[in-house]
């Protein structure tokens, strides 16, 4: 009898984790990130271009503090995307080109997780799969000029996001995968000191 009860309790706990609704997962997400002072992780970004039938994958790191973000890639080539003081810089080593511009209002949310939080409020959200360690959701914006859908995978217990992707109106998609995540840990000042070569071509 005791063994049977333990088995039933185990199934009940598993069901509780697997049965979380979209709103419950959102509460976990909000709780995990509401007091974030910094975020850093290993990052893999995959871009898929349907017209070319081609996927390009970049590997690097992401750093974030309120008002500032840096995505720094080392493979397959050096690139960085830096947002600071409402300005954005995108450097591509392959072409030795630096793009500079003001941050547009629609891109004011910088951390990919902030983007997920923003769209969650204005989308139809469905839970597509759940396990003990991962829950996947799909967001379909009710009205948006850029994005047709978003997907995310998060830990159902902690609310920490490990994967985030979106597809635009042209069918292009971008997927971010995060690992070795550190929250509210000190980020050395040297991390933010990214400088392109002196002979870089600047496009504004």
C-alpha positions as semicolon CSV with decimal commas, in nm:
position;residue;x (nm);y (nm);z (nm)
1;X;0,000;0,000;0,000
2;X;0,282;0,241;0,093
3;X;0,463;0,165;-0,234
4;X;0,145;0,227;-0,431
5;X;0,091;0,559;-0,253
6;X;0,446;0,673;-0,333
7;X;0,396;0,588;-0,699
8;X;0,070;0,784;-0,705
9;X;0,238;1,083;-0,541
10;X;0,520;1,071;-0,795
11;X;0,268;1,071;-1,080
12;X;0,078;1,355;-0,916
13;X;0,394;1,568;-0,894
14;X;0,481;1,490;-1,254
15;X;0,132;1,581;-1,368
16;X;0,150;1,907;-1,177
17;X;0,468;2,002;-1,360
18;X;0,343;1,888;-1,699
19;X;0,001;2,042;-1,654
20;X;0,108;2,403;-1,608
21;X;-0,093;2,651;-1,807
22;X;0,047;2,933;-2,016
23;X;-0,043;3,185;-1,746
24;X;0,135;2,978;-1,479
25;X;0,447;2,959;-1,695
26;X;0,429;3,334;-1,753
27;X;0,417;3,392;-1,379
28;X;0,731;3,179;-1,342
29;X;0,897;3,379;-1,620
30;X;0,808;3,711;-1,461
31;X;0,929;3,598;-1,121
32;X;1,261;3,475;-1,263
33;X;1,346;3,798;-1,442
34;X;1,168;4,078;-1,254
35;X;1,465;4,175;-1,036
36;X;1,741;4,102;-1,285
37;X;2,044;4,330;-1,258
38;X;2,261;4,142;-1,505
39;X;2,243;3,846;-1,741
40;X;2,522;3,660;-1,918
41;X;2,532;3,331;-2,103
42;X;2,691;3,132;-2,380
43;X;2,484;3,203;-2,689
44;X;2,412;3,023;-3,013
45;X;2,212;3,211;-3,274
46;X;2,076;3,034;-3,582
47;X;1,935;3,233;-3,873
48;X;1,726;3,051;-4,134
49;X;1,659;3,208;-4,474
50;X;1,386;3,013;-4,658
51;X;1,444;3,181;-4,994
52;X;1,805;3,064;-4,987
53;X;1,724;2,741;-4,801
54;X;2,020;2,823;-4,581
55;X;2,090;2,826;-4,208
56;X;2,376;3,027;-4,059
57;X;2,473;2,958;-3,698
58;X;2,678;3,192;-3,481
59;X;2,840;3,108;-3,148
60;X;2,943;3,353;-2,879
61;X;2,823;3,519;-2,561
62;X;2,552;3,759;-2,450
63;X;2,580;4,019;-2,174
64;X;2,299;4,237;-2,045
65;X;2,243;4,499;-1,779
66;X;1,948;4,741;-1,774
67;X;2,003;4,986;-2,060
68;X;2,292;4,796;-2,214
69;X;2,338;4,473;-2,411
70;X;2,622;4,306;-2,599
71;X;2,606;4,001;-2,823
72;X;2,960;3,903;-2,917
73;X;3,016;3,622;-3,167
74;X;3,345;3,449;-3,247
75;X;3,226;3,175;-3,485
76;X;3,199;3,139;-3,783
77;X;3,336;3,494;-3,794
78;X;3,371;3,783;-3,554
79;X;3,062;3,998;-3,507
80;X;2,915;4,203;-3,230
81;X;2,588;4,380;-3,162
82;X;2,601;4,644;-2,891
83;X;2,315;4,856;-2,761
84;X;2,392;5,137;-2,519
85;X;2,261;5,489;-2,455
86;X;1,980;5,434;-2,709
87;X;2,238;5,368;-2,981
88;X;2,305;5,043;-3,163
89;X;2,630;4,926;-3,322
90;X;2,665;4,618;-3,542
91;X;3,017;4,518;-3,644
92;X;3,098;4,252;-3,903
93;X;3,463;4,150;-3,931
94;X;3,416;3,968;-4,263
95;X;3,330;4,295;-4,438
96;X;3,508;4,518;-4,183
97;X;3,189;4,724;-4,159
98;X;3,036;4,902;-3,861
99;X;2,668;4,994;-3,874
100;X;2,554;5,267;-3,634
101;X;2,206;5,403;-3,568
102;X;1,962;5,513;-3,302
103;X;1,750;5,242;-3,142
104;X;1,403;5,249;-3,295
105;X;1,111;5,257;-3,046
106;X;0,986;4,914;-3,154
107;X;1,326;4,768;-3,065
108;X;1,348;4,931;-2,723
109;X;1,333;4,590;-2,556
110;X;1,689;4,464;-2,581
111;X;1,731;4,139;-2,391
112;X;1,570;3,854;-2,592
113;X;1,381;3,756;-2,277
114;X;1,233;4,107;-2,260
115;X;1,110;4,058;-2,616
116;X;0,938;3,737;-2,508
117;X;0,773;3,916;-2,216
118;X;0,657;4,199;-2,442
119;X;0,496;3,968;-2,698
120;X;0,340;3,738;-2,438
121;X;0,096;4,011;-2,341
122;X;-0,025;4,066;-2,697
123;X;-0,029;3,711;-2,834
124;X;-0,230;3,394;-2,828
125;X;-0,012;3,161;-2,621
126;X;-0,023;2,782;-2,628
127;X;0,183;2,525;-2,439
128;X;0,315;2,287;-2,706
129;X;0,502;2,038;-2,487
130;X;0,601;1,983;-2,125
131;X;0,843;1,760;-1,940
132;X;0,980;1,774;-1,588
133;X;1,270;1,998;-1,697
134;X;1,136;2,189;-1,997
135;X;0,816;2,349;-2,119
136;X;0,775;2,481;-2,473
137;X;0,533;2,753;-2,573
138;X;0,424;2,915;-2,898
139;X;0,313;3,276;-2,923
140;X;0,110;3,405;-3,217
141;X;0,083;3,786;-3,206
142;X;-0,271;3,910;-3,255
143;X;-0,145;4,198;-3,467
144;X;0,216;4,276;-3,552
145;X;0,390;4,425;-3,855
146;X;0,710;4,224;-3,814
147;X;0,664;3,894;-3,633
148;X;0,427;3,608;-3,717
149;X;0,517;3,373;-3,431
150;X;0,756;3,314;-3,142
151;X;0,861;2,995;-2,965
152;X;1,035;2,951;-2,633
153;X;1,157;2,677;-2,403
154;X;1,180;2,744;-2,032
155;X;1,229;2,553;-1,711
156;X;0,879;2,502;-1,563
157;X;1,014;2,515;-1,209
158;X;1,241;2,821;-1,232
159;X;1,105;3,011;-1,533
160;X;1,454;3,046;-1,684
161;X;1,449;3,059;-2,065
162;X;1,694;2,832;-2,248
163;X;1,569;2,881;-2,603
164;X;1,384;3,154;-2,790
165;X;1,295;3,190;-3,155
166;X;1,084;3,402;-3,384
167;X;0,967;3,402;-3,745
168;X;0,907;3,720;-3,943
169;X;0,658;3,804;-4,217
170;X;0,901;3,686;-4,487
171;X;0,946;3,346;-4,326
172;X;1,296;3,420;-4,200
173;X;1,357;3,282;-3,853
174;X;1,606;3,341;-3,573
175;X;1,664;3,107;-3,281
176;X;1,864;3,187;-2,967
177;X;1,991;2,909;-2,740
178;X;2,131;3,001;-2,398
179;X;2,359;2,789;-2,179
180;X;2,586;2,844;-1,878
181;X;2,343;3,116;-1,769
182;X;2,446;3,356;-1,493
183;X;2,204;3,608;-1,346
184;X;2,290;3,901;-1,121
185;X;2,661;3,818;-1,142
186;X;2,926;4,085;-1,188
187;X;3,022;4,160;-1,550
188;X;3,379;4,295;-1,588
189;X;3,399;4,647;-1,730
190;X;3,637;4,518;-1,998
191;X;3,356;4,314;-2,153
192;X;3,188;4,631;-2,280
193;X;3,507;4,767;-2,435
194;X;3,464;4,645;-2,792
195;X;3,641;4,851;-3,055
196;X;3,647;4,787;-3,430
197;X;3,969;4,836;-3,632
198;X;4,071;5,193;-3,715
199;X;4,021;5,129;-4,088
200;X;3,663;5,008;-4,043
201;X;3,398;5,126;-4,289
202;X;3,125;5,309;-4,096
203;X;2,766;5,320;-4,221
204;X;2,513;5,538;-4,040
